[in-house]
C-alpha cells in the first residue's frame, strides 16, 4: 500500500479537528463548560483523547475556537442565503440578525463563550476567529464605512454588548429591542435581514441614533456623533443673568 500524500494527510487532519470543534459546540451547549470533559469531547468526535492537545493548548482554547467557527459558519450562511445580494445595508442587517440569533438559539453555549473571552488573557486569536473577523470586516466595508479599522471593532463591540444583554441572567433584554436599536443606529430598515416580527412599539430612540439617514454615526475620524442637548429651565429669549451685578451690591 502506497503512503498517503501530504494533501490527503492534511485533509484528514482538517476533518479530525473539525469533528472536535463540532463535538465541543454540541456538548458545551447541552451540559455547560464545567460538566463537559475533554474525554467526552474526544469520545463524541471519535478521536483519541491525546489528539486534542495536538490541536489545542487546552479546553478553553478549544471552546473559543469551536464557538468562533460556529459564528463564522452561521454568519457566512446568513450572508449567502437566497436571494443572494451584494447590497451592503442588507448584508449588515443579516449579520446583526445572525449574531443575535445565535444568542437566542444557543444561550448556554454563547453565555459560556462570553464569560470565557472576558477573562484576563483568555482571548484566543485562532484561525476560526480570524475568519470571523474578516467576514465582519468585509461586511462593514460593503456597508460603506469610511474607515474599516474604526468601524469594524465598533460593530464587534456593539454585537458583543447586544449578546451580553440578551443573555444577562435575571435581567435579559428582548432581542427585538436590541435589534431595533442597532438597526436605527446604522440606518437599516426593519424589514431588512431576517425580521423576527413586528417592530417593537414605543422603543426608545437612542441619543446616538439619527432620526433618519443611512450613514454610520461616526465621522471620518470614527468619533461618535455629538447630539446637542437643550439648556434646561431657560425660557426663550431669557437673558443670562449670571454676569449681571447683584442688586444688593449696587445699593452699597
MODELLER restraints for C-alpha pairs under 7 A, 6 or more apart:
rsr = mdl.restraints
at = mdl.atoms
rsr.add(forms.Gaussian(group=physical.xy_distance, feature=features.Distance(at['CA:19:A'], at['CA:45:A']), mean=5.14, stdev=0.5))
rsr.add(forms.Gaussian(group=physical.xy_distance, feature=features.Distance(at['CA:20:A'], at['CA:41:A']), mean=6.53, stdev=0.5))
rsr.add(forms.Gaussian(group=physical.xy_distance, feature=features.Distance(at['CA:20:A'], at['CA:42:A']), mean=6.63, stdev=0.5))
rsr.add(forms.Gaussian(group=physical.xy_distance, feature=features.Distance(at['CA:20:A'], at['CA:45:A']), mean=5.32, stdev=0.5))
rsr.add(forms.Gaussian(group=physical.xy_distance, feature=features.Distance(at['CA:21:A'], at['CA:66:A']), mean=4.61, stdev=0.5))
rsr.add(forms.Gaussian(group=physical.xy_distance, feature=features.Distance(at['CA:22:A'], at['CA:66:A']), mean=6.80, stdev=0.5))
rsr.add(forms.Gaussian(group=physical.xy_distance, feature=features.Distance(at['CA:23:A'], at['CA:41:A']), mean=5.54, stdev=0.5))
rsr.add(forms.Gaussian(group=physical.xy_distance, feature=features.Distance(at['CA:23:A'], at['CA:44:A']), mean=5.93, stdev=0.5))
rsr.add(forms.Gaussian(group=physical.xy_distance, feature=features.Distance(at['CA:23:A'], at['CA:45:A']), mean=5.66, stdev=0.5))
rsr.add(forms.Gaussian(group=physical.xy_distance, feature=features.Distance(at['CA:24:A'], at['CA:41:A']), mean=5.84, stdev=0.5))
rsr.add(forms.Gaussian(group=physical.xy_distance, feature=features.Distance(at['CA:24:A'], at['CA:63:A']), mean=6.44, stdev=0.5))
rsr.add(forms.Gaussian(group=physical.xy_distance, feature=features.Distance(at['CA:24:A'], at['CA:66:A']), mean=6.46, stdev=0.5))
rsr.add(forms.Gaussian(group=physical.xy_distance, feature=features.Distance(at['CA:25:A'], at['CA:66:A']), mean=6.10, stdev=0.5))
rsr.add(forms.Gaussian(group=physical.xy_distance, feature=features.Distance(at['CA:25:A'], at['CA:67:A']), mean=6.63, stdev=0.5))
rsr.add(forms.Gaussian(group=physical.xy_distance, feature=features.Distance(at['CA:27:A'], at['CA:36:A']), mean=6.39, stdev=0.5))
rsr.add(forms.Gaussian(group=physical.xy_distance, feature=features.Distance(at['CA:28:A'], at['CA:36:A']), mean=6.09, stdev=0.5))
rsr.add(forms.Gaussian(group=physical.xy_distance, feature=features.Distance(at['CA:28:A'], at['CA:109:A']), mean=5.98, stdev=0.5))
rsr.add(forms.Gaussian(group=physical.xy_distance, feature=features.Distance(at['CA:29:A'], at['CA:106:A']), mean=6.58, stdev=0.5))
rsr.add(forms.Gaussian(group=physical.xy_distance, feature=features.Distance(at['CA:29:A'], at['CA:108:A']), mean=5.41, stdev=0.5))
rsr.add(forms.Gaussian(group=physical.xy_distance, feature=features.Distance(at['CA:29:A'], at['CA:109:A']), mean=4.44, stdev=0.5))
rsr.add(forms.Gaussian(group=physical.xy_distance, feature=features.Distance(at['CA:32:A'], at['CA:108:A']), mean=6.42, stdev=0.5))
rsr.add(forms.Gaussian(group=physical.xy_distance, feature=features.Distance(at['CA:32:A'], at['CA:109:A']), mean=6.99, stdev=0.5))
rsr.add(forms.Gaussian(group=physical.xy_distance, feature=features.Distance(at['CA:33:A'], at['CA:112:A']), mean=6.72, stdev=0.5))
rsr.add(forms.Gaussian(group=physical.xy_distance, feature=features.Distance(at['CA:38:A'], at['CA:49:A']), mean=6.99, stdev=0.5))
rsr.add(forms.Gaussian(group=physical.xy_distance, feature=features.Distance(at['CA:38:A'], at['CA:59:A']), mean=6.86, stdev=0.5))
rsr.add(forms.Gaussian(group=physical.xy_distance, feature=features.Distance(at['CA:39:A'], at['CA:49:A']), mean=5.79, stdev=0.5))
rsr.add(forms.Gaussian(group=physical.xy_distance, feature=features.Distance(at['CA:42:A'], at['CA:48:A']), mean=5.99, stdev=0.5))
rsr.add(forms.Gaussian(group=physical.xy_distance, feature=features.Distance(at['CA:42:A'], at['CA:49:A']), mean=5.33, stdev=0.5))
rsr.add(forms.Gaussian(group=physical.xy_distance, feature=features.Distance(at['CA:56:A'], at['CA:62:A']), mean=5.81, stdev=0.5))
rsr.add(forms.Gaussian(group=physical.xy_distance, feature=features.Distance(at['CA:61:A'], at['CA:124:A']), mean=6.42, stdev=0.5))
rsr.add(forms.Gaussian(group=physical.xy_distance, feature=features.Distance(at['CA:64:A'], at['CA:113:A']), mean=6.48, stdev=0.5))
rsr.add(forms.Gaussian(group=physical.xy_distance, feature=features.Distance(at['CA:64:A'], at['CA:124:A']), mean=6.77, stdev=0.5))
rsr.add(forms.Gaussian(group=physical.xy_distance, feature=features.Distance(at['CA:65:A'], at['CA:126:A']), mean=6.39, stdev=0.5))
rsr.add(forms.Gaussian(group=physical.xy_distance, feature=features.Distance(at['CA:65:A'], at['CA:128:A']), mean=5.80, stdev=0.5))
rsr.add(forms.Gaussian(group=physical.xy_distance, feature=features.Distance(at['CA:65:A'], at['CA:129:A']), mean=6.81, stdev=0.5))
rsr.add(forms.Gaussian(group=physical.xy_distance, feature=features.Distance(at['CA:68:A'], at['CA:128:A']), mean=5.48, stdev=0.5))
rsr.add(forms.Gaussian(group=physical.xy_distance, feature=features.Distance(at['CA:68:A'], at['CA:129:A']), mean=5.23, stdev=0.5))
rsr.add(forms.Gaussian(group=physical.xy_distance, feature=features.Distance(at['CA:68:A'], at['CA:132:A']), mean=6.73, stdev=0.5))
rsr.add(forms.Gaussian(group=physical.xy_distance, feature=features.Distance(at['CA:69:A'], at['CA:128:A']), mean=5.01, stdev=0.5))
rsr.add(forms.Gaussian(group=physical.xy_distance, feature=features.Distance(at['CA:71:A'], at['CA:132:A']), mean=6.96, stdev=0.5))
rsr.add(forms.Gaussian(group=physical.xy_distance, feature=features.Distance(at['CA:72:A'], at['CA:131:A']), mean=6.75, stdev=0.5))
rsr.add(forms.Gaussian(group=physical.xy_distance, feature=features.Distance(at['CA:72:A'], at['CA:132:A']), mean=4.69, stdev=0.5))
rsr.add(forms.Gaussian(group=physical.xy_distance, feature=features.Distance(at['CA:74:A'], at['CA:98:A']), mean=6.53, stdev=0.5))
rsr.add(forms.Gaussian(group=physical.xy_distance, feature=features.Distance(at['CA:75:A'], at['CA:95:A']), mean=6.01, stdev=0.5))
rsr.add(forms.Gaussian(group=physical.xy_distance, feature=features.Distance(at['CA:75:A'], at['CA:98:A']), mean=5.71, stdev=0.5))
rsr.add(forms.Gaussian(group=physical.xy_distance, feature=features.Distance(at['CA:78:A'], at['CA:94:A']), mean=6.02, stdev=0.5))
rsr.add(forms.Gaussian(group=physical.xy_distance, feature=features.Distance(at['CA:78:A'], at['CA:95:A']), mean=6.93, stdev=0.5))
rsr.add(forms.Gaussian(group=physical.xy_distance, feature=features.Distance(at['CA:78:A'], at['CA:98:A']), mean=6.36, stdev=0.5))
rsr.add(forms.Gaussian(group=physical.xy_distance, feature=features.Distance(at['CA:79:A'], at['CA:91:A']), mean=5.92, stdev=0.5))
rsr.add(forms.Gaussian(group=physical.xy_distance, feature=features.Distance(at['CA:79:A'], at['CA:94:A']), mean=6.24, stdev=0.5))
rsr.add(forms.Gaussian(group=physical.xy_distance, feature=features.Distance(at['CA:79:A'], at['CA:95:A']), mean=6.93, stdev=0.5))
rsr.add(forms.Gaussian(group=physical.xy_distance, feature=features.Distance(at['CA:88:A'], at['CA:139:A']), mean=6.68, stdev=0.5))
rsr.add(forms.Gaussian(group=physical.xy_distance, feature=features.Distance(at['CA:88:A'], at['CA:142:A']), mean=4.54, stdev=0.5))
rsr.add(forms.Gaussian(group=physical.xy_distance, feature=features.Distance(at['CA:88:A'], at['CA:143:A']), mean=3.89, stdev=0.5))
rsr.add(forms.Gaussian(group=physical.xy_distance, feature=features.Distance(at['CA:89:A'], at['CA:143:A']), mean=5.40, stdev=0.5))
rsr.add(forms.Gaussian(group=physical.xy_distance, feature=features.Distance(at['CA:89:A'], at['CA:188:A']), mean=6.58, stdev=0.5))
rsr.add(forms.Gaussian(group=physical.xy_distance, feature=features.Distance(at['CA:90:A'], at['CA:192:A']), mean=5.88, stdev=0.5))
rsr.add(forms.Gaussian(group=physical.xy_distance, feature=features.Distance(at['CA:90:A'], at['CA:193:A']), mean=5.96, stdev=0.5))
rsr.add(forms.Gaussian(group=physical.xy_distance, feature=features.Distance(at['CA:91:A'], at['CA:139:A']), mean=6.40, stdev=0.5))
rsr.add(forms.Gaussian(group=physical.xy_distance, feature=features.Distance(at['CA:92:A'], at['CA:139:A']), mean=5.99, stdev=0.5))
rsr.add(forms.Gaussian(group=physical.xy_distance, feature=features.Distance(at['CA:92:A'], at['CA:143:A']), mean=6.69, stdev=0.5))
rsr.add(forms.Gaussian(group=physical.xy_distance, feature=features.Distance(at['CA:93:A'], at['CA:188:A']), mean=6.88, stdev=0.5))
rsr.add(forms.Gaussian(group=physical.xy_distance, feature=features.Distance(at['CA:93:A'], at['CA:192:A']), mean=5.96, stdev=0.5))
rsr.add(forms.Gaussian(group=physical.xy_distance, feature=features.Distance(at['CA:93:A'], at['CA:193:A']), mean=4.71, stdev=0.5))
rsr.add(forms.Gaussian(group=physical.xy_distance, feature=features.Distance(at['CA:94:A'], at['CA:193:A']), mean=4.30, stdev=0.5))
rsr.add(forms.Gaussian(group=physical.xy_distance, feature=features.Distance(at['CA:94:A'], at['CA:194:A']), mean=6.50, stdev=0.5))
rsr.add(forms.Gaussian(group=physical.xy_distance, feature=features.Distance(at['CA:97:A'], at['CA:193:A']), mean=6.59, stdev=0.5))
rsr.add(forms.Gaussian(group=physical.xy_distance, feature=features.Distance(at['CA:97:A'], at['CA:194:A']), mean=6.34, stdev=0.5))
rsr.add(forms.Gaussian(group=physical.xy_distance, feature=features.Distance(at['CA:100:A'], at['CA:163:A']), mean=6.29, stdev=0.5))
rsr.add(forms.Gaussian(group=physical.xy_distance, feature=features.Distance(at['CA:100:A'], at['CA:175:A']), mean=6.79, stdev=0.5))
rsr.add(forms.Gaussian(group=physical.xy_distance, feature=features.Distance(at['CA:103:A'], at['CA:110:A']), mean=5.92, stdev=0.5))
rsr.add(forms.Gaussian(group=physical.xy_distance, feature=features.Distance(at['CA:103:A'], at['CA:163:A']), mean=5.83, stdev=0.5))
rsr.add(forms.Gaussian(group=physical.xy_distance, feature=features.Distance(at['CA:103:A'], at['CA:166:A']), mean=6.82, stdev=0.5))
rsr.add(forms.Gaussian(group=physical.xy_distance, feature=features.Distance(at['CA:103:A'], at['CA:167:A']), mean=6.94, stdev=0.5))
rsr.add(forms.Gaussian(group=physical.xy_distance, feature=features.Distance(at['CA:107:A'], at['CA:167:A']), mean=6.58, stdev=0.5))
rsr.add(forms.Gaussian(group=physical.xy_distance, feature=features.Distance(at['CA:111:A'], at['CA:167:A']), mean=6.36, stdev=0.5))
rsr.add(forms.Gaussian(group=physical.xy_distance, feature=features.Distance(at['CA:116:A'], at['CA:122:A']), mean=6.74, stdev=0.5))
rsr.add(forms.Gaussian(group=physical.xy_distance, feature=features.Distance(at['CA:117:A'], at['CA:123:A']), mean=4.85, stdev=0.5))
rsr.add(forms.Gaussian(group=physical.xy_distance, feature=features.Distance(at['CA:136:A'], at['CA:152:A']), mean=6.96, stdev=0.5))
rsr.add(forms.Gaussian(group=physical.xy_distance, feature=features.Distance(at['CA:137:A'], at['CA:148:A']), mean=6.73, stdev=0.5))
rsr.add(forms.Gaussian(group=physical.xy_distance, feature=features.Distance(at['CA:137:A'], at['CA:152:A']), mean=5.53, stdev=0.5))
rsr.add(forms.Gaussian(group=physical.xy_distance, feature=features.Distance(at['CA:140:A'], at['CA:148:A']), mean=6.50, stdev=0.5))
rsr.add(forms.Gaussian(group=physical.xy_distance, feature=features.Distance(at['CA:140:A'], at['CA:151:A']), mean=6.92, stdev=0.5))
rsr.add(forms.Gaussian(group=physical.xy_distance, feature=features.Distance(at['CA:140:A'], at['CA:152:A']), mean=6.21, stdev=0.5))
rsr.add(forms.Gaussian(group=physical.xy_distance, feature=features.Distance(at['CA:141:A'], at['CA:148:A']), mean=6.07, stdev=0.5))
rsr.add(forms.Gaussian(group=physical.xy_distance, feature=features.Distance(at['CA:145:A'], at['CA:151:A']), mean=6.53, stdev=0.5))
rsr.add(forms.Gaussian(group=physical.xy_distance, feature=features.Distance(at['CA:146:A'], at['CA:220:A']), mean=6.27, stdev=0.5))
rsr.add(forms.Gaussian(group=physical.xy_distance, feature=features.Distance(at['CA:150:A'], at['CA:222:A']), mean=5.87, stdev=0.5))
rsr.add(forms.Gaussian(group=physical.xy_distance, feature=features.Distance(at['CA:162:A'], at['CA:178:A']), mean=6.36, stdev=0.5))
rsr.add(forms.Gaussian(group=physical.xy_distance, feature=features.Distance(at['CA:165:A'], at['CA:172:A']), mean=5.69, stdev=0.5))
rsr.add(forms.Gaussian(group=physical.xy_distance, feature=features.Distance(at['CA:165:A'], at['CA:173:A']), mean=5.57, stdev=0.5))
rsr.add(forms.Gaussian(group=physical.xy_distance, feature=features.Distance(at['CA:166:A'], at['CA:172:A']), mean=4.98, stdev=0.5))
rsr.add(forms.Gaussian(group=physical.xy_distance, feature=features.Distance(at['CA:166:A'], at['CA:173:A']), mean=5.09, stdev=0.5))
rsr.add(forms.Gaussian(group=physical.xy_distance, feature=features.Distance(at['CA:166:A'], at['CA:174:A']), mean=6.36, stdev=0.5))
rsr.add(forms.Gaussian(group=physical.xy_distance, feature=features.Distance(at['CA:166:A'], at['CA:175:A']), mean=6.06, stdev=0.5))
rsr.add(forms.Gaussian(group=physical.xy_distance, feature=features.Distance(at['CA:176:A'], at['CA:200:A']), mean=6.76, stdev=0.5))
rsr.add(forms.Gaussian(group=physical.xy_distance, feature=features.Distance(at['CA:177:A'], at['CA:200:A']), mean=6.45, stdev=0.5))
rsr.add(forms.Gaussian(group=physical.xy_distance, feature=features.Distance(at['CA:177:A'], at['CA:203:A']), mean=6.77, stdev=0.5))
rsr.add(forms.Gaussian(group=physical.xy_distance, feature=features.Distance(at['CA:183:A'], at['CA:189:A']), mean=6.83, stdev=0.5))
rsr.add(forms.Gaussian(group=physical.xy_distance, feature=features.Distance(at['CA:183:A'], at['CA:190:A']), mean=6.90, stdev=0.5))
rsr.add(forms.Gaussian(group=physical.xy_distance, feature=features.Distance(at['CA:184:A'], at['CA:209:A']), mean=6.09, stdev=0.5))
rsr.add(forms.Gaussian(group=physical.xy_distance, feature=features.Distance(at['CA:185:A'], at['CA:209:A']), mean=4.69, stdev=0.5))
rsr.add(forms.Gaussian(group=physical.xy_distance, feature=features.Distance(at['CA:185:A'], at['CA:210:A']), mean=6.86, stdev=0.5))
rsr.add(forms.Gaussian(group=physical.xy_distance, feature=features.Distance(at['CA:185:A'], at['CA:217:A']), mean=6.80, stdev=0.5))
rsr.add(forms.Gaussian(group=physical.xy_distance, feature=features.Distance(at['CA:186:A'], at['CA:214:A']), mean=6.43, stdev=0.5))
rsr.add(forms.Gaussian(group=physical.xy_distance, feature=features.Distance(at['CA:186:A'], at['CA:215:A']), mean=6.60, stdev=0.5))
rsr.add(forms.Gaussian(group=physical.xy_distance, feature=features.Distance(at['CA:186:A'], at['CA:216:A']), mean=5.34, stdev=0.5))
rsr.add(forms.Gaussian(group=physical.xy_distance, feature=features.Distance(at['CA:187:A'], at['CA:212:A']), mean=6.76, stdev=0.5))
rsr.add(forms.Gaussian(group=physical.xy_distance, feature=features.Distance(at['CA:187:A'], at['CA:213:A']), mean=5.69, stdev=0.5))
rsr.add(forms.Gaussian(group=physical.xy_distance, feature=features.Distance(at['CA:187:A'], at['CA:214:A']), mean=4.33, stdev=0.5))
rsr.add(forms.Gaussian(group=physical.xy_distance, feature=features.Distance(at['CA:187:A'], at['CA:215:A']), mean=6.58, stdev=0.5))
rsr.add(forms.Gaussian(group=physical.xy_distance, feature=features.Distance(at['CA:188:A'], at['CA:214:A']), mean=6.91, stdev=0.5))
rsr.add(forms.Gaussian(group=physical.xy_distance, feature=features.Distance(at['CA:190:A'], at['CA:199:A']), mean=6.87, stdev=0.5))
rsr.add(forms.Gaussian(group=physical.xy_distance, feature=features.Distance(at['CA:207:A'], at['CA:227:A']), mean=6.72, stdev=0.5))
rsr.add(forms.Gaussian(group=physical.xy_distance, feature=features.Distance(at['CA:208:A'], at['CA:225:A']), mean=6.64, stdev=0.5))
rsr.add(forms.Gaussian(group=physical.xy_distance, feature=features.Distance(at['CA:217:A'], at['CA:224:A']), mean=6.29, stdev=0.5))
rsr.add(forms.Gaussian(group=physical.xy_distance, feature=features.Distance(at['CA:217:A'], at['CA:225:A']), mean=5.76, stdev=0.5))
rsr.add(forms.Gaussian(group=physical.xy_distance, feature=features.Distance(at['CA:218:A'], at['CA:224:A']), mean=4.83, stdev=0.5))
rsr.add(forms.Gaussian(group=physical.xy_distance, feature=features.Distance(at['CA:218:A'], at['CA:225:A']), mean=5.77, stdev=0.5))
rsr.add(forms.Gaussian(group=physical.xy_distance, feature=features.Distance(at['CA:219:A'], at['CA:225:A']), mean=6.93, stdev=0.5))
